[in-house]
Amino acid sequence: TSCPPGASPPPDALVNYESAMWAVVQWRNVIAFVALLAWLRIFKSIRLLRFMQVVTATLGRAFLQVLPFCLVFVLLLWAFALAHRLAFGDLVHSFRSVLQSMFTLQRVLLGADDFDTLWDANRVLGPLFYLGWTLASYLILANIFVAVLVEAIGSDSLKHVPRVGAIDTAKGYYDRWAV
């Protein structure tokens, strides 16, 4: 039975709150996104610091060199995720799909690995794939990324970054006031 607008439903009626809760969840999602954007705006103010000027100039200089690196990383991640899915997908829950395998391999990069589960699933491929992924990601890809950034830091264009940081500005005000 439906009840007229503004009237209370009968006590034994089932009220469907699905549409109202959907709106609440969407509102929370919008608020979370706006909060993220608000925190990202802080970088506009942090640019005044000398250190952040060097960081942004370094990342800007290394951008074109980092793009091929990102492509190689994604291809390597996809290859290992596919291999892990095919080898462990039916045995280990965290490798049940290629996407889940990619997320699990990212967690391995952050140190949250479950080597024992891979060992129990397959005593040959488990350690072999684990060792292959950690060696490829840490020793090869991480070192290439650091080398690209170090080369960008050492470039001549970064030596001309103006010294207009917050400390220099405060020092300038102090020098004018003290004289």
Summary of the structure (lengths in Angstrom):
residues: 179
radius of gyration: 26.7
end to end distance: 84.2
largest distance: 84.2
contacts: 418
relative contact order: 0.10
helix: 76%
strand: 0%
